[in-house]
Amino acid sequence: MLMNYEEVKQIYIQVTDRSDRYDVKGKTMPYTSANGHMFSQLNKDAQLGIRLSKEDGEQFKKEYDADVFKSYGAVMKGYVLIPESMLSDIELLSSFMDKAHEYVMSLEPK
C-alpha cells in the first residue's frame, strides 16, 4: 500500500523529533541539514531519501533492496531511497537518520 505525502511527512517529522541534533526545515520541500550539507529530503512523490557514505549507501542498497533517491527527476548523489516497508520502523529509520547526520558532520563544512 503506497503512503501519501502527508503520511510520509508525519513519519519524517516523528523520526526527526527523536533527535535534538537536527530538525526538519523547508516548507514546500522538507529536508534536514547540518554542517552546511543536506542529509535527508522528502520529495514531491512522497519518497524519503537519506545521504550516507558511499560504503554505507552500498550496504544499505544491498541489505534493504533499496534504490537511488531522485528528486524532481534528478538522481541525488550519495542518497538512498528509504523503502516504504522501512517507514513503519521508526527505531530503524531513526538509526539511519543519525548515521546520515554523523556522515555529513564528518565532511568539510560548507
N, CA, C and O atoms as CSV, one atom per row, in Angstrom:
chain,resi,resn,atom,element,x,y,z
A,1,MET,N,N,0.841,-1.184,0.000
A,1,MET,CA,C,0.000,0.000,0.000
A,1,MET,C,C,0.891,1.254,0.000
A,1,MET,O,O,1.727,1.435,0.886
A,2,LEU,N,N,0.703,2.078,-0.969
A,2,LEU,CA,C,1.501,3.290,-1.067
A,2,LEU,C,C,0.985,4.352,-0.108
A,2,LEU,O,O,-0.216,4.608,-0.023
A,3,MET,N,N,1.919,4.963,0.611
A,3,MET,CA,C,1.568,6.031,1.537
A,3,MET,C,C,1.493,7.348,0.776
A,3,MET,O,O,2.199,7.554,-0.212
A,4,ASN,N,N,0.630,8.229,1.252
A,4,ASN,CA,C,0.558,9.534,0.613
A,4,ASN,C,C,1.574,10.489,1.242
A,4,ASN,O,O,2.212,10.170,2.245
A,5,TYR,N,N,1.706,11.644,0.641
A,5,TYR,CA,C,2.713,12.623,1.046
A,5,TYR,C,C,2.589,12.992,2.522
A,5,TYR,O,O,3.589,13.004,3.240
A,6,GLU,N,N,1.394,13.288,2.974
A,6,GLU,CA,C,1.199,13.723,4.369
A,6,GLU,C,C,1.546,12.609,5.360
A,6,GLU,O,O,2.088,12.887,6.430
A,7,GLU,N,N,1.243,11.365,5.022
A,7,GLU,CA,C,1.595,10.247,5.900
A,7,GLU,C,C,3.113,10.119,6.038
A,7,GLU,O,O,3.629,9.953,7.143
A,8,VAL,N,N,3.819,10.196,4.921
A,8,VAL,CA,C,5.275,10.082,4.961
A,8,VAL,C,C,5.874,11.293,5.675
A,8,VAL,O,O,6.837,11.154,6.428
A,9,LYS,N,N,5.313,12.466,5.444
A,9,LYS,CA,C,5.801,13.678,6.115
A,9,LYS,C,C,5.665,13.552,7.631
A,9,LYS,O,O,6.572,13.946,8.365
A,10,GLN,N,N,4.562,13.018,8.101
A,10,GLN,CA,C,4.368,12.842,9.544
A,10,GLN,C,C,5.380,11.855,10.127
A,10,GLN,O,O,5.883,12.065,11.230
A,11,ILE,N,N,5.675,10.802,9.407
A,11,ILE,CA,C,6.701,9.843,9.853
A,11,ILE,C,C,8.053,10.538,9.899
A,11,ILE,O,O,8.799,10.383,10.866
A,12,TYR,N,N,8.371,11.293,8.874
A,12,TYR,CA,C,9.629,12.038,8.789
A,12,TYR,C,C,9.777,12.974,9.992
A,12,TYR,O,O,10.838,13.027,10.614
A,13,ILE,N,N,8.734,13.696,10.310
A,13,ILE,CA,C,8.760,14.606,11.465
A,13,ILE,C,C,8.898,13.820,12.760
A,13,ILE,O,O,9.638,14.225,13.657
A,14,GLN,N,N,8.196,12.710,12.864
A,14,GLN,CA,C,8.286,11.862,14.061
A,14,GLN,C,C,9.727,11.372,14.264
A,14,GLN,O,O,10.227,11.354,15.389
A,15,VAL,N,N,10.380,10.980,13.183
A,15,VAL,CA,C,11.758,10.495,13.266
A,15,VAL,C,C,12.700,11.625,13.676
A,15,VAL,O,O,13.536,11.445,14.562
A,16,THR,N,N,12.570,12.775,13.045
A,16,THR,CA,C,13.477,13.881,13.357
A,16,THR,C,C,13.226,14.436,14.755
A,16,THR,O,O,14.149,14.952,15.386
A,17,ASP,N,N,12.009,14.340,15.242
A,17,ASP,CA,C,11.706,14.795,16.608
A,17,ASP,C,C,12.422,13.959,17.664
A,17,ASP,O,O,12.543,14.390,18.810
A,18,ARG,N,N,12.892,12.786,17.301
A,18,ARG,CA,C,13.595,11.919,18.250
A,18,ARG,C,C,15.019,12.391,18.533
A,18,ARG,O,O,15.657,11.926,19.478
A,19,SER,N,N,15.512,13.315,17.710
A,19,SER,CA,C,16.881,13.800,17.879
A,19,SER,C,C,16.874,15.285,18.214
A,19,SER,O,O,16.056,16.043,17.694
A,20,ASP,N,N,17.785,15.691,19.078
A,20,ASP,CA,C,17.912,17.120,19.351
A,20,ASP,C,C,19.055,17.732,18.542
A,20,ASP,O,O,19.423,18.887,18.756
A,21,ARG,N,N,19.613,16.955,17.613
A,21,ARG,CA,C,20.733,17.432,16.795
A,21,ARG,C,C,20.305,18.001,15.452
A,21,ARG,O,O,21.099,18.671,14.790
A,22,TYR,N,N,19.065,17.751,15.032
A,22,TYR,CA,C,18.594,18.255,13.744
A,22,TYR,C,C,17.068,18.357,13.747
A,22,TYR,O,O,16.373,17.699,14.522
A,23,ASP,N,N,16.582,19.208,12.848
A,23,ASP,CA,C,15.148,19.440,12.679
A,23,ASP,C,C,14.810,19.452,11.196
A,23,ASP,O,O,15.679,19.667,10.351
A,24,VAL,N,N,13.547,19.221,10.892
A,24,VAL,CA,C,13.077,19.348,9.517
A,24,VAL,C,C,12.976,20.828,9.186
A,24,VAL,O,O,12.420,21.614,9.954
A,25,LYS,N,N,13.521,21.197,8.034
A,25,LYS,CA,C,13.451,22.565,7.528
A,25,LYS,C,C,12.698,22.534,6.211
A,25,LYS,O,O,12.427,21.462,5.670
A,26,GLY,N,N,12.364,23.692,5.700
A,26,GLY,CA,C,11.716,23.789,4.395
A,26,GLY,C,C,10.226,23.579,4.466
A,26,GLY,O,O,9.757,22.598,5.042
A,27,LYS,N,N,9.481,24.495,3.885
A,27,LYS,CA,C,8.019,24.400,3.903
A,27,LYS,C,C,7.482,23.565,2.751
A,27,LYS,O,O,6.597,22.731,2.948
A,28,THR,N,N,8.008,23.781,1.549
A,28,THR,CA,C,7.472,23.060,0.393
A,28,THR,C,C,8.241,21.780,0.093
A,28,THR,O,O,7.689,20.852,-0.499
A,29,MET,N,N,9.500,21.718,0.490
A,29,MET,CA,C,10.305,20.518,0.290
A,29,MET,C,C,11.060,20.239,1.591
A,29,MET,O,O,12.168,20.742,1.780
A,30,PRO,N,N,10.475,19.446,2.486
A,30,PRO,CA,C,11.108,19.179,3.785
A,30,PRO,C,C,12.473,18.509,3.633
A,30,PRO,O,O,12.658,17.621,2.800
A,31,TYR,N,N,13.421,18.955,4.456
A,31,TYR,CA,C,14.774,18.397,4.422
A,31,TYR,C,C,15.439,18.605,5.772
A,31,TYR,O,O,14.951,19.365,6.608
A,32,THR,N,N,16.554,17.925,5.974
A,32,THR,CA,C,17.409,18.169,7.134
A,32,THR,C,C,18.793,18.502,6.610
A,32,THR,O,O,19.210,18.027,5.554
A,33,SER,N,N,19.498,19.329,7.373
A,33,SER,CA,C,20.875,19.649,7.003
A,33,SER,C,C,21.679,19.909,8.262
A,33,SER,O,O,21.144,20.242,9.320
A,34,ALA,N,N,22.981,19.744,8.108
A,34,ALA,CA,C,23.926,20.025,9.197
A,34,ALA,C,C,25.278,20.288,8.560
A,34,ALA,O,O,25.603,19.714,7.521
A,35,ASN,N,N,26.055,21.142,9.173
A,35,ASN,CA,C,27.407,21.408,8.703
A,35,ASN,C,C,27.396,21.963,7.270
A,35,ASN,O,O,28.393,21.874,6.554
A,36,GLY,N,N,26.249,22.538,6.865
A,36,GLY,CA,C,26.122,23.080,5.519
A,36,GLY,C,C,25.764,22.058,4.454
A,36,GLY,O,O,25.760,22.386,3.268
A,37,HIS,N,N,25.460,20.816,4.853
A,37,HIS,CA,C,25.135,19.738,3.916
A,37,HIS,C,C,23.747,19.185,4.216
A,37,HIS,O,O,23.420,18.890,5.366
A,38,MET,N,N,22.940,19.049,3.177
A,38,MET,CA,C,21.647,18.402,3.330
A,38,MET,C,C,21.890,16.895,3.495
A,38,MET,O,O,22.756,16.330,2.826
A,39,PHE,N,N,21.124,16.242,4.388
A,39,PHE,CA,C,21.330,14.794,4.552
A,39,PHE,C,C,20.050,13.975,4.520
A,39,PHE,O,O,20.108,12.750,4.632
A,40,SER,N,N,18.916,14.606,4.373
A,40,SER,CA,C,17.682,13.871,4.116
A,40,SER,C,C,16.710,14.810,3.431
A,40,SER,O,O,16.798,16.032,3.554
A,41,GLN,N,N,15.779,14.205,2.703
A,41,GLN,CA,C,14.821,15.013,1.958
A,41,GLN,C,C,13.576,14.193,1.683
A,41,GLN,O,O,13.650,12.987,1.449
A,42,LEU,N,N,12.434,14.859,1.712
A,42,LEU,CA,C,11.163,14.263,1.303
A,42,LEU,C,C,10.798,14.889,-0.034
A,42,LEU,O,O,10.596,16.101,-0.116
A,43,ASN,N,N,10.710,14.073,-1.085
A,43,ASN,CA,C,10.407,14.635,-2.403
A,43,ASN,C,C,8.900,14.736,-2.637
A,43,ASN,O,O,8.103,14.268,-1.824
A,44,LYS,N,N,8.526,15.347,-3.751
A,44,LYS,CA,C,7.112,15.577,-4.056
A,44,LYS,C,C,6.345,14.288,-4.315
A,44,LYS,O,O,5.114,14.283,-4.303
A,45,ASP,N,N,7.075,13.179,-4.550
A,45,ASP,CA,C,6.446,11.885,-4.783
A,45,ASP,C,C,6.268,11.073,-3.499
A,45,ASP,O,O,6.010,9.870,-3.552
A,46,ALA,N,N,6.407,11.735,-2.348
A,46,ALA,CA,C,6.250,11.101,-1.032
A,46,ALA,C,C,7.305,10.029,-0.789
A,46,ALA,O,O,7.039,9.005,-0.161
A,47,GLN,N,N,8.503,10.285,-1.298
A,47,GLN,CA,C,9.625,9.368,-1.083
A,47,GLN,C,C,10.655,10.068,-0.205
A,47,GLN,O,O,10.942,11.254,-0.369
A,48,LEU,N,N,11.196,9.304,0.723
A,48,LEU,CA,C,12.190,9.830,1.640
A,48,LEU,C,C,13.558,9.303,1.238
A,48,LEU,O,O,13.734,8.107,1.005
A,49,GLY,N,N,14.527,10.213,1.159
A,49,GLY,CA,C,15.896,9.828,0.839
A,49,GLY,C,C,16.838,10.317,1.915
A,49,GLY,O,O,16.632,11.386,2.491
A,50,ILE,N,N,17.876,9.535,2.190
A,50,ILE,CA,C,18.900,9.956,3.141
A,50,ILE,C,C,20.273,9.809,2.495
A,50,ILE,O,O,20.491,8.970,1.621
A,51,ARG,N,N,21.183,10.649,2.954
A,51,ARG,CA,C,22.540,10.668,2.415
A,51,ARG,C,C,23.459,9.882,3.342
A,51,ARG,O,O,23.547,10.163,4.537
A,52,LEU,N,N,24.131,8.910,2.782
A,52,LEU,CA,C,25.054,8.079,3.542
A,52,LEU,C,C,26.415,8.087,2.861
A,52,LEU,O,O,26.532,8.485,1.702
A,53,SER,N,N,27.437,7.651,3.578
A,53,SER,CA,C,28.749,7.478,2.950
A,53,SER,C,C,28.602,6.466,1.826
A,53,SER,O,O,27.637,5.703,1.792
A,54,LYS,N,N,29.555,6.461,0.913
A,54,LYS,CA,C,29.490,5.536,-0.217
A,54,LYS,C,C,29.371,4.087,0.266
A,54,LYS,O,O,28.545,3.326,-0.239
A,55,GLU,N,N,30.198,3.714,1.242
A,55,GLU,CA,C,30.185,2.341,1.752
A,55,GLU,C,C,28.848,2.016,2.422
A,55,GLU,O,O,28.251,0.973,2.154
A,56,ASP,N,N,28.387,2.911,3.288
A,56,ASP,CA,C,27.114,2.667,3.974
A,56,ASP,C,C,25.953,2.644,2.988
A,56,ASP,O,O,25.021,1.852,3.134
A,57,GLY,N,N,26.012,3.515,1.983
A,57,GLY,CA,C,24.960,3.554,0.976
A,57,GLY,C,C,24.879,2.267,0.177
A,57,GLY,O,O,23.789,1.753,-0.074
A,58,GLU,N,N,26.038,1.743,-0.224
A,58,GLU,CA,C,26.058,0.485,-0.977
A,58,GLU,C,C,25.528,-0.665,-0.122
A,58,GLU,O,O,24.762,-1.502,-0.600
A,59,GLN,N,N,25.940,-0.700,1.137
A,59,GLN,CA,C,25.463,-1.751,2.041
A,59,GLN,C,C,23.953,-1.626,2.255
A,59,GLN,O,O,23.237,-2.627,2.258
A,60,PHE,N,N,23.479,-0.404,2.432
A,60,PHE,CA,C,22.045,-0.162,2.625
A,60,PHE,C,C,21.254,-0.657,1.417
A,60,PHE,O,O,20.234,-1.328,1.575
A,61,LYS,N,N,21.720,-0.327,0.211
A,61,LYS,CA,C,21.011,-0.739,-1.009
A,61,LYS,C,C,20.920,-2.252,-1.106
A,61,LYS,O,O,19.882,-2.789,-1.491
A,62,LYS,N,N,22.000,-2.945,-0.758
A,62,LYS,CA,C,22.001,-4.416,-0.814
A,62,LYS,C,C,21.095,-5.002,0.263
A,62,LYS,O,O,20.256,-5.860,-0.011
A,63,GLU,N,N,21.277,-4.525,1.485
A,63,GLU,CA,C,20.556,-5.104,2.619
A,63,GLU,C,C,19.050,-4.866,2.560
A,63,GLU,O,O,18.268,-5.729,2.960
A,64,TYR,N,N,18.643,-3.706,2.064
A,64,TYR,CA,C,17.216,-3.352,2.070
A,64,TYR,C,C,16.615,-3.308,0.668
A,64,TYR,O,O,15.496,-2.827,0.483
A,65,ASP,N,N,17.358,-3.811,-0.320
A,65,ASP,CA,C,16.903,-3.810,-1.704
A,65,ASP,C,C,16.404,-2.415,-2.096
A,65,ASP,O,O,15.338,-2.256,-2.690
A,66,ALA,N,N,17.206,-1.423,-1.747
A,66,ALA,CA,C,16.839,-0.028,-1.968
A,66,ALA,C,C,17.447,0.486,-3.263
A,66,ALA,O,O,18.376,-0.107,-3.813
A,67,ASP,N,N,16.920,1.569,-3.725
A,67,ASP,CA,C,17.354,2.190,-4.971
A,67,ASP,C,C,17.979,3.547,-4.673
A,67,ASP,O,O,18.038,3.977,-3.521
A,68,VAL,N,N,18.439,4.207,-5.716
A,68,VAL,CA,C,18.924,5.578,-5.556
A,68,VAL,C,C,17.714,6.476,-5.318
A,68,VAL,O,O,16.588,6.113,-5.661
A,69,PHE,N,N,17.944,7.624,-4.742
A,69,PHE,CA,C,16.880,8.575,-4.456
A,69,PHE,C,C,16.876,9.649,-5.529
A,69,PHE,O,O,17.924,10.176,-5.903
A,70,LYS,N,N,15.686,9.968,-6.021
A,70,LYS,CA,C,15.532,11.018,-7.025
A,70,LYS,C,C,14.635,12.124,-6.484
A,70,LYS,O,O,13.673,11.872,-5.759
A,71,SER,N,N,14.968,13.331,-6.850
A,71,SER,CA,C,14.142,14.477,-6.512
A,71,SER,C,C,13.972,15.302,-7.773
A,71,SER,O,O,14.951,15.693,-8.408
A,72,TYR,N,N,12.737,15.562,-8.128
A,72,TYR,CA,C,12.417,16.284,-9.362
A,72,TYR,C,C,13.100,15.632,-10.572
A,72,TYR,O,O,13.578,16.322,-11.472
A,73,GLY,N,N,13.139,14.304,-10.579
A,73,GLY,CA,C,13.669,13.546,-11.699
A,73,GLY,C,C,15.182,13.394,-11.725
A,73,GLY,O,O,15.714,12.651,-12.550
A,74,ALA,N,N,15.877,14.083,-10.838
A,74,ALA,CA,C,17.339,14.008,-10.817
A,74,ALA,C,C,17.806,13.075,-9.709
A,74,ALA,O,O,17.290,13.113,-8.592
A,75,VAL,N,N,18.793,12.235,-10.030
A,75,VAL,CA,C,19.376,11.349,-9.024
A,75,VAL,C,C,20.165,12.214,-8.042
A,75,VAL,O,O,21.006,13.017,-8.446
A,76,MET,N,N,19.889,12.042,-6.762
A,76,MET,CA,C,20.594,12.780,-5.710
A,76,MET,C,C,21.826,11.970,-5.327
A,76,MET,O,O,21.720,10.905,-4.719
A,77,LYS,N,N,22.986,12.485,-5.688
A,77,LYS,CA,C,24.246,11.779,-5.458
A,77,LYS,C,C,24.456,11.516,-3.962
A,77,LYS,O,O,24.338,12.421,-3.136
A,78,GLY,N,N,24.767,10.273,-3.638
A,78,GLY,CA,C,25.040,9.891,-2.259
A,78,GLY,C,C,23.807,9.541,-1.445
A,78,GLY,O,O,23.919,9.159,-0.280
A,79,TYR,N,N,22.633,9.668,-2.048
A,79,TYR,CA,C,21.383,9.385,-1.339
A,79,TYR,C,C,20.853,8.002,-1.686
A,79,TYR,O,O,21.065,7.491,-2.786
A,80,VAL,N,N,20.159,7.413,-0.720
A,80,VAL,CA,C,19.441,6.163,-0.952
A,80,VAL,C,C,17.964,6.406,-0.678
A,80,VAL,O,O,17.597,7.230,0.159
A,81,LEU,N,N,17.138,5.684,-1.390
A,81,LEU,CA,C,15.697,5.757,-1.210
A,81,LEU,C,C,15.300,4.853,-0.048
A,81,LEU,O,O,15.642,3.671,-0.034
A,82,ILE,N,N,14.593,5.398,0.909
A,82,ILE,CA,C,14.100,4.591,2.028
A,82,ILE,C,C,12.917,3.765,1.526
A,82,ILE,O,O,11.914,4.328,1.087
A,83,PRO,N,N,13.023,2.448,1.585
A,83,PRO,CA,C,11.894,1.620,1.145
A,83,PRO,C,C,10.663,1.882,2.008
A,83,PRO,O,O,10.776,2.098,3.214
A,84,GLU,N,N,9.512,1.863,1.395
A,84,GLU,CA,C,8.281,2.134,2.134
A,84,GLU,C,C,8.116,1.175,3.310
A,84,GLU,O,O,7.569,1.559,4.344
A,85,SER,N,N,8.574,-0.048,3.169
A,85,SER,CA,C,8.453,-1.024,4.253
A,85,SER,C,C,9.210,-0.574,5.505
A,85,SER,O,O,8.851,-0.965,6.616
A,86,MET,N,N,10.248,0.239,5.335
A,86,MET,CA,C,11.032,0.704,6.478
A,86,MET,C,C,10.346,1.868,7.211
A,86,MET,O,O,10.672,2.151,8.364
A,87,LEU,N,N,9.413,2.531,6.555
A,87,LEU,CA,C,8.773,3.700,7.156
A,87,LEU,C,C,7.981,3.351,8.420
A,87,LEU,O,O,7.721,4.223,9.248
A,88,SER,N,N,7.605,2.105,8.566
A,88,SER,CA,C,6.853,1.704,9.756
A,88,SER,C,C,7.764,1.380,10.938
A,88,SER,O,O,7.283,1.163,12.050
A,89,ASP,N,N,9.072,1.345,10.705
A,89,ASP,CA,C,10.029,1.034,11.771
A,89,ASP,C,C,10.770,2.310,12.171
A,89,ASP,O,O,11.870,2.582,11.691
A,90,ILE,N,N,10.154,3.073,13.046
A,90,ILE,CA,C,10.681,4.382,13.458
A,90,ILE,C,C,12.068,4.241,14.074
A,90,ILE,O,O,12.944,5.070,13.827
A,91,GLU,N,N,12.270,3.213,14.862
A,91,GLU,CA,C,13.562,2.994,15.520
A,91,GLU,C,C,14.676,2.788,14.492
A,91,GLU,O,O,15.735,3.408,14.586
A,92,LEU,N,N,14.435,1.923,13.524
A,92,LEU,CA,C,15.427,1.645,12.486
A,92,LEU,C,C,15.675,2.881,11.631
A,92,LEU,O,O,16.820,3.224,11.339
A,93,LEU,N,N,14.609,3.538,11.238
A,93,LEU,CA,C,14.733,4.742,10.423
A,93,LEU,C,C,15.508,5.824,11.178
A,93,LEU,O,O,16.330,6.526,10.589
A,94,SER,N,N,15.250,5.956,12.456
A,94,SER,CA,C,15.970,6.936,13.284
A,94,SER,C,C,17.461,6.626,13.323
A,94,SER,O,O,18.290,7.536,13.298
A,95,SER,N,N,17.798,5.347,13.383
A,95,SER,CA,C,19.216,4.980,13.435
A,95,SER,C,C,19.915,5.365,12.131
A,95,SER,O,O,21.070,5.789,12.157
A,96,PHE,N,N,19.237,5.225,10.998
A,96,PHE,CA,C,19.844,5.631,9.729
A,96,PHE,C,C,19.891,7.153,9.588
A,96,PHE,O,O,20.828,7.683,8.991
A,97,MET,N,N,18.918,7.847,10.117
A,97,MET,CA,C,18.974,9.318,10.102
A,97,MET,C,C,20.172,9.784,10.920
A,97,MET,O,O,20.881,10.707,10.519
A,98,ASP,N,N,20.398,9.150,12.061
A,98,ASP,CA,C,21.558,9.512,12.878
A,98,ASP,C,C,22.857,9.224,12.129
A,98,ASP,O,O,23.807,10.004,12.193
A,99,LYS,N,N,22.887,8.103,11.422
A,99,LYS,CA,C,24.083,7.749,10.646
A,99,LYS,C,C,24.309,8.774,9.529
A,99,LYS,O,O,25.450,9.147,9.254
A,100,ALA,N,N,23.241,9.226,8.894
A,100,ALA,CA,C,23.344,10.248,7.846
A,100,ALA,C,C,23.862,11.559,8.436
A,100,ALA,O,O,24.696,12.232,7.831
A,101,HIS,N,N,23.368,11.913,9.613
A,101,HIS,CA,C,23.826,13.129,10.289
A,101,HIS,C,C,25.310,13.026,10.617
A,101,HIS,O,O,26.072,13.961,10.371
A,102,GLU,N,N,25.709,11.907,11.163
A,102,GLU,CA,C,27.126,11.700,11.503
A,102,GLU,C,C,28.001,11.807,10.254
A,102,GLU,O,O,29.102,12.356,10.306
A,103,TYR,N,N,27.506,11.279,9.132
A,103,TYR,CA,C,28.281,11.344,7.896
A,103,TYR,C,C,28.512,12.796,7.463
A,103,TYR,O,O,29.648,13.175,7.180
A,104,VAL,N,N,27.458,13.609,7.408
A,104,VAL,CA,C,27.659,14.988,6.934
A,104,VAL,C,C,28.485,15.811,7.940
A,104,VAL,O,O,29.154,16.772,7.560
A,105,MET,N,N,28.433,15.432,9.197
A,105,MET,CA,C,29.259,16.136,10.183
A,105,MET,C,C,30.737,15.812,9.992
A,105,MET,O,O,31.600,16.548,10.471
A,106,SER,N,N,31.033,14.711,9.292
A,106,SER,CA,C,32.423,14.344,9.028
A,106,SER,C,C,32.972,15.057,7.789
A,106,SER,O,O,34.176,15.022,7.538
A,107,LEU,N,N,32.107,15.695,7.024
A,107,LEU,CA,C,32.524,16.393,5.808
A,107,LEU,C,C,33.002,17.806,6.134
A,107,LEU,O,O,32.686,18.352,7.191
A,108,GLU,N,N,33.773,18.394,5.206
A,108,GLU,CA,C,34.186,19.781,5.347
A,108,GLU,C,C,32.940,20.657,5.411
A,108,GLU,O,O,32.036,20.493,4.592
A,109,PRO,N,N,32.871,21.574,6.358
A,109,PRO,CA,C,31.701,22.469,6.415
A,109,PRO,C,C,31.590,23.310,5.136
A,109,PRO,O,O,32.600,23.680,4.536
A,110,LYS,N,N,30.388,23.595,4.741
A,110,LYS,CA,C,30.149,24.476,3.575
A,110,LYS,C,C,29.952,25.889,4.058
A,110,LYS,O,O,29.737,26.793,3.251
